[in-house]
Amino acid sequence: MDGPVMIASLYQTIGPWSWMILGLCLIAVAVLLPGLFFFWFGLAAIGVGVAALVLAGFVWQLQIVAFLAAACLIVLAGRLWTRRRRAGDAEEA
């Protein structure tokens, strides 16, 4: 029974700086690996961290939901942006 209690206490200690550190780590991974996939997740994590700093009642449950929603939206927007950019580069060549 210690496992679920420990995980719940870990989630309750997630704060704005934890999200920002996670975001920076994900962006660092994106720099080391090819592609931009981790970069988009890093931007979503930093965005949730900023929102958690600004919004007082932003509990950990909402932070996780916000991260999932932001990650999905940013990844989709990033894919559209890179496709348009590649199409523009192909037309110029």
N, C-alpha and C positions, 0 to 999 in steps of 0.2 A: 504493500500500500504506500510505501515511501516514494515510489516512482511518480505516480500522478501528482502527489502533493509537491514534490520537488519541481516538477515541470510547471505546475501552476504558480509556484513562488517565483520561478524564473521569469514567466510571462509578466507577473505583476511588477517586476523590477525593471522592465523595459522602459527606458525613458528616451527623451529626444536625442541625447548624445549617443545612445546605443544605436539608434537608427542612422545617425550621421556617420558613425564609425563603420557600421555595416555598409553604408553606401560608398564610402571611400575605399573600403576593402574590395567591394565588387567592381568599382571603377579600376582599381589597381589590377585585378584579375583580367579585366577587359583589355588593359594595356599589354599584358603579358600574352594573352591568347588572341588568335585571329578572330575577327568579327566584332560586332558591336553588341551582341546579345547581353552580356553582363553589364555593359555600360548603361543600358536602359533600366535594368533592375537597380543599379546604383543610383540613378537619378530618382527613381521611385522611392527608394529608401531615404534619400536626403530630403525629398519633398515631404515625406511623412514626419521626418525629424523636425523640419521647420514648422509644420503644422502642429506638432505636439508642443513645440515651444510657445507658439502663439495662442493656441486654444487651451483654456484651463481644464475643461472637462473631457479631454481627449483620452479616455481610458484605454487600456491595452487591447481590449477586444475591438474597439473601433480602429485602433492603430493598425492591427493586423488586417482587418477588412479594407481599410484605406490603402494599405500597401498592396494587397492583392489586386484591388481595382486599379490603382495607379500603375502598377506593373503591367497589367493587361493593356491598358490604354496607351501607355508610353511605348510598349513593344510594338503594338499595332501601328501607332503613328510613326515610329522609327522605321518599320518595314516599308510603309508607304513612302516615306521621305527618301530612303535609300533606293527604292525602285525608281522613283521619279528622277533621282540624281543619276542613276545608271542609264536610264533611257535618254536623258539629256546629253550625257557623255557619248552615248552610242550615235546620236544624231550628229554631233559635232565631228566625229571621226570619219 
